[in-house]
Amino acid sequence: MKIKNLIFSCVVGIVAVSLMSMLTGCSAPKDVAYFQDVTTNTITPVSASQGIKIMPGDKISIVVKAKDSEIADLFNLGITASRIGSSVTSTGGKMRSYTTGNEGMGAYTVSPEGTIDFPVLGNLTVSGMSRSELAGFIKGELMGRELVKDPVVTVEFLNTGVSVLGEVLTPGRYDVNLDQFTIFDAISLAGDLTIQGQRKNVKVLRKEADGIHTYVVDLTDMAKTMSSPAYYLKQGDLVYVEPNGVKKRQTTVNGNTALSASFWVSVASLLTSVAVLIFK
C-alpha cells in the first residue's frame, strides 16, 4: 500500500509540474512590446544630420525645370545626352541617360572623389550633401551665374537602399528616397518583426571607411534606440533581427522537445495510465 501511495504521489507531482510548465509557457513574454519606457515625456532623437547623405558610388538624378524649358533642358543630362546620341563620361563622374516616357532623367554616378560633372557648371563636389542641400546648391549656382531664372531643382536617389534580414515578415532589400530614414521605417517596410524576433538585440551593420561597424539596438527602449547612431540608417546598412531562443531550438531535431507542451501532455497521460493500472 505504501508503494502504491508513493507511486500515486509521484504521478500527481509530475502532472502538477507539467501543468505549471504549460501555464508558464502560455504567459505573456516581457520582451515583445516596443517602447516599454515611453511615457508622456518628450524623447529627442539623435541629430538628423546623421541621415542619408550622398556618397561615392551613389547614383542620383538631377532635374532642372524653369519657365524657359529650352534653357532648362541644357542642364538635364538625359535630354542633353539623348541629343548628342550617347552617354557622357568624364573624369569627375560617370553619367548615363535614362528615358521614362517622354521625359529624360539624368543619372549621375558619384565618383570615388565624391564629384559629378554637371552640364555647364562643370565638376561639382556633392559627397556629404543631402538631397535638399545639393538641390539648393545647384539652384544657387544657376541663379548666381544668371544661367536660369527661378529654376526648380529636384534631386532623387536612384540606387540607395537598406537590407532587412532575419525574423521579419518579408526580408529583403528596400529602396530609400528619404533624407531621414530610421530603423523603424526599415522594419515597417519589412512587415514588422515576427513574434520569434528578438526586440532587444537588433543588429545594424554599417560599412565605414575603417571597416564594418556593428550597432545593437533595443527596440523595447525608445530612448536608447533614438540616441543610437543606428537610429537613422544610411545607404547600404544591413538590419538583422536575431531569432529568440525558442526559434533557435526549433532548428534542431530534439532541441525543443523538453519544453514543448505536447511532450509534457504525453508524459502526464502515460503516467496517469500507469497509475490507473496500478490501482485497479
Legacy VTK file of the C-alpha trace (Angstrom):
# vtk DataFile Version 3.0
C-alpha trace
ASCII
DATASET POLYDATA
POINTS 280 float
0.000 0.000 0.000
2.893 2.353 0.784
4.400 1.679 -2.632
1.080 2.491 -4.325
0.822 5.749 -2.351
4.374 6.656 -3.300
3.697 5.997 -6.975
0.478 7.995 -6.793
2.298 10.931 -5.192
4.945 10.851 -7.917
2.289 10.829 -10.622
0.465 13.790 -9.052
3.738 15.689 -8.704
4.751 15.136 -12.313
1.301 16.133 -13.570
1.452 19.289 -11.456
4.877 20.183 -12.803
3.632 19.564 -16.329
0.660 21.862 -15.844
2.857 24.573 -14.333
5.252 24.351 -17.279
2.393 24.629 -19.728
0.911 27.623 -17.942
4.295 29.319 -17.737
4.791 28.780 -21.437
1.455 30.476 -22.109
2.284 33.571 -20.060
2.875 36.832 -21.931
6.570 37.408 -22.751
8.007 40.633 -21.378
10.195 41.476 -24.369
7.609 41.568 -27.159
6.194 45.100 -26.862
8.136 48.028 -28.316
8.769 51.311 -26.482
8.234 49.959 -22.975
9.908 53.032 -21.493
7.636 55.520 -23.263
5.656 57.921 -21.081
4.200 61.353 -21.768
7.714 62.836 -21.737
9.316 64.063 -24.957
12.207 61.991 -26.312
14.699 63.796 -28.519
16.333 61.632 -31.201
19.965 61.780 -32.243
20.735 64.622 -34.649
19.065 64.235 -38.035
22.376 65.292 -39.591
23.262 61.614 -39.385
20.625 60.894 -42.025
21.327 59.791 -45.570
23.963 61.820 -47.393
25.294 61.463 -50.915
28.306 59.160 -51.011
30.794 57.978 -53.652
29.203 55.273 -55.786
25.675 56.622 -55.350
23.507 57.147 -58.409
21.403 60.284 -58.321
19.095 62.049 -60.755
19.079 65.828 -61.045
16.256 67.523 -62.943
16.139 71.271 -63.613
12.855 72.938 -64.576
12.112 76.550 -65.400
9.656 78.718 -67.347
12.008 78.635 -70.309
12.095 74.869 -70.860
14.692 75.052 -73.641
17.217 76.670 -71.336
16.372 74.274 -68.523
16.877 71.325 -70.879
20.537 72.281 -71.226
21.033 71.209 -67.604
19.071 67.964 -67.782
21.518 65.221 -68.571
19.010 62.756 -70.016
17.800 65.267 -72.592
21.273 66.619 -73.342
22.802 63.150 -73.707
19.971 61.979 -75.980
20.571 64.964 -78.241
24.230 64.071 -78.777
23.294 60.426 -79.147
25.496 58.877 -76.454
26.128 58.734 -72.751
28.527 61.247 -71.251
31.623 60.246 -69.321
34.120 62.476 -67.591
36.922 62.259 -65.081
34.671 63.864 -62.472
31.995 61.193 -62.597
30.090 58.875 -64.871
26.752 59.986 -66.290
24.159 57.886 -68.031
20.829 58.856 -69.566
17.544 57.124 -68.850
14.234 57.848 -70.513
10.885 57.459 -68.777
8.027 58.088 -71.174
8.642 61.421 -72.901
10.727 62.883 -70.122
14.503 62.440 -69.887
16.060 61.732 -66.499
19.755 62.269 -65.892
21.575 59.719 -63.759
24.929 60.638 -62.272
27.237 58.142 -60.605
29.224 59.926 -57.911
32.938 59.395 -58.477
35.292 57.921 -55.833
36.377 61.507 -55.179
32.761 62.444 -54.404
32.162 64.548 -57.516
29.907 64.714 -60.577
30.353 66.580 -63.855
27.256 68.747 -64.200
26.378 70.340 -67.565
27.765 73.887 -67.896
28.597 74.146 -64.158
31.360 71.564 -64.522
32.892 69.481 -61.733
30.853 69.659 -58.504
31.730 68.107 -55.153
28.496 66.545 -53.896
29.633 63.913 -51.383
28.362 64.621 -47.876
25.352 66.640 -49.041
21.715 65.741 -48.536
19.305 65.869 -51.477
17.920 69.233 -50.397
21.396 70.666 -49.844
22.531 69.643 -53.331
19.331 70.963 -54.921
19.799 74.286 -53.133
23.470 74.471 -54.111
22.765 73.877 -57.830
19.867 76.350 -57.792
22.143 78.960 -56.231
24.832 78.376 -58.853
22.376 78.600 -61.759
20.850 81.818 -60.461
24.149 83.283 -59.275
25.700 82.857 -62.714
22.489 84.167 -64.326
22.073 80.957 -66.314
18.453 80.183 -65.366
15.778 82.394 -63.839
13.862 80.910 -60.903
14.890 77.278 -61.516
13.284 74.344 -59.702
15.889 71.657 -58.981
14.881 68.143 -57.938
17.379 65.559 -56.692
16.461 61.894 -56.226
18.368 58.813 -55.109
18.359 56.005 -57.672
20.265 53.122 -56.072
20.053 53.914 -52.362
18.677 51.138 -50.183
18.952 49.102 -46.986
18.621 45.368 -46.369
16.489 43.794 -43.628
17.132 40.135 -42.766
16.177 37.661 -40.054
12.928 37.415 -38.134
10.786 39.864 -40.103
7.718 39.166 -42.197
9.280 39.990 -45.580
13.099 40.090 -45.562
14.755 41.837 -48.475
16.372 44.985 -49.802
14.299 48.158 -49.764
14.869 51.342 -51.754
15.196 54.597 -49.866
14.280 58.018 -51.198
14.213 59.974 -47.954
16.786 62.214 -46.309
15.986 60.756 -42.889
15.262 57.031 -42.862
15.007 55.389 -39.443
15.318 51.797 -38.305
11.546 51.823 -37.712
10.997 52.815 -41.341
13.038 49.794 -42.431
11.209 47.434 -40.080
7.847 48.776 -41.259
8.759 48.148 -44.905
9.762 44.599 -43.963
6.346 43.966 -42.410
7.447 44.196 -38.739
9.254 41.618 -36.617
7.786 38.158 -36.237
6.868 37.006 -32.744
10.119 34.972 -32.726
12.308 38.036 -33.335
14.437 39.454 -30.514
13.336 43.030 -29.877
16.243 43.750 -27.541
19.041 42.574 -29.816
18.519 44.018 -33.317
21.850 44.460 -35.095
22.706 47.108 -37.669
25.827 46.516 -39.768
27.301 49.578 -41.469
30.277 49.875 -43.788
32.557 52.726 -42.794
35.943 53.834 -44.097
37.755 51.828 -41.414
35.632 48.660 -41.708
32.251 47.220 -40.748
30.681 48.765 -37.646
28.017 46.837 -35.723
25.379 48.541 -33.576
22.947 46.761 -31.245
19.505 48.351 -30.895
16.967 47.608 -28.142
13.528 48.277 -29.608
11.871 47.911 -26.201
13.714 51.050 -25.047
12.690 54.058 -27.134
15.145 56.481 -25.533
18.160 54.240 -26.176
17.028 53.470 -29.713
16.607 57.124 -30.651
20.025 58.008 -29.225
21.778 55.235 -31.143
23.961 56.048 -34.187
21.874 53.383 -35.946
18.550 55.149 -35.387
18.957 56.966 -38.696
20.041 54.407 -41.274
22.457 55.032 -44.120
22.541 53.601 -47.612
23.903 50.073 -47.639
23.037 49.368 -43.973
22.057 45.826 -43.047
19.429 45.342 -40.318
19.428 41.843 -38.805
16.753 40.602 -36.402
18.033 37.633 -34.440
15.608 34.782 -33.590
14.763 34.164 -29.959
15.770 31.066 -28.004
12.631 29.091 -28.832
13.092 29.625 -32.573
16.765 28.652 -32.347
15.929 25.403 -30.554
13.356 24.559 -33.200
16.133 24.322 -35.772
17.388 21.087 -34.125
15.645 17.705 -34.162
15.177 17.371 -30.397
16.227 20.824 -29.253
12.821 21.946 -28.096
11.273 18.635 -27.089
11.765 19.070 -23.346
9.987 22.418 -23.331
7.092 21.616 -25.658
3.566 21.373 -24.267
2.830 18.235 -26.286
5.785 16.464 -24.662
4.528 17.179 -21.144
0.975 16.226 -22.036
2.258 12.894 -23.350
4.262 12.288 -20.175
1.294 13.158 -17.957
-1.006 10.901 -19.982
1.427 7.987 -19.744
1.925 8.340 -16.014
-1.808 8.645 -15.423
-2.383 5.449 -17.371
0.264 3.654 -15.315
-1.345 4.894 -12.098
-4.764 3.641 -13.190
-3.364 0.188 -13.915
-1.608 0.056 -10.546
-4.702 0.988 -8.534
-7.068 -1.374 -10.297
LINES 1 281
280 0 1 2 3 4 5 6 7 8 9 10 11 12 13 14 15 16 17 18 19 20 21 22 23 24 25 26 27 28 29 30 31 32 33 34 35 36 37 38 39 40 41 42 43 44 45 46 47 48 49 50 51 52 53 54 55 56 57 58 59 60 61 62 63 64 65 66 67 68 69 70 71 72 73 74 75 76 77 78 79 80 81 82 83 84 85 86 87 88 89 90 91 92 93 94 95 96 97 98 99 100 101 102 103 104 105 106 107 108 109 110 111 112 113 114 115 116 117 118 119 120 121 122 123 124 125 126 127 128 129 130 131 132 133 134 135 136 137 138 139 140 141 142 143 144 145 146 147 148 149 150 151 152 153 154 155 156 157 158 159 160 161 162 163 164 165 166 167 168 169 170 171 172 173 174 175 176 177 178 179 180 181 182 183 184 185 186 187 188 189 190 191 192 193 194 195 196 197 198 199 200 201 202 203 204 205 206 207 208 209 210 211 212 213 214 215 216 217 218 219 220 221 222 223 224 225 226 227 228 229 230 231 232 233 234 235 236 237 238 239 240 241 242 243 244 245 246 247 248 249 250 251 252 253 254 255 256 257 258 259 260 261 262 263 264 265 266 267 268 269 270 271 272 273 274 275 276 277 278 279
